[in-house]
Amino acid sequence: RQRQGRENTDVRGKMKKLLLTFSAAFILSGCGAGVRTVVRQEFNQAGRMAVMPFSGKAEDVGLSLSEAFTTYLMEAGFEMIERAQIENILKEQKLSLSGGTDMETMVQIGKLAGVDVVVTGSYRMRREEIRTVTKPVQPAPFKPGKRRPPKPGPGLPVNVRVESNTVFSGLTVKFVDVNTGRVLMSSSSEKDYDADSVNKALAAMARSIRKTFDKQKGGK
């Protein structure tokens, strides 16, 4: 009985360690649906940040996503500079900025803008077609005493409606220190989003980043 009691104690101790390990891992994971966020110990949220155009298939889409993410980060309590301020700096320095700009240039632009962190993003985009086929209405069965309807020709016509939908996936953002070039925080989602829900996904990422940072800060 004493041996069995010791074994039970050992099992409980192992389970406790496992639960503590799981809890520690959860602190570094965002709680948004489908969103995973990881933050480094040295990340200082107090500094100013600038979101760069997201890299992806279309430049205008990358710009729209970056502007939307800037808004959501501001709502989450981060200090951001707006796109217009970056544009002014680019004109003064005769530089251009797009989703395909390399990291070194983005960091340099961040330094010129006087920010501590630049936020880069990427996405995948594809088009999907949804086909809806509507079958024709069959003629009513013939009844004696009524005029027989004309015979349908071979191959009754069908109505096919094709709708095109834009699908976003692989949303990823990284917070980069302009002084060291190190990635301080990253957040990503591998779920698929349509054009209507992609902004909700970005908002969920901003909330996840805020929540994860607060948990990490509280655990110091």
PyMOL commands that set and color helices and strands:
alter all, ss='L'
color gray80, all
select helices_A, chain A and resi 2-27+59-75+83-93+103-112+198-218
alter helices_A, ss='H'
color red, helices_A
select strands_A, chain A and resi 35-39+49-51+117-134+159-177+183-189+193-194
alter strands_A, ss='S'
color yellow, strands_A
deselect
rebuild
show_as cartoon
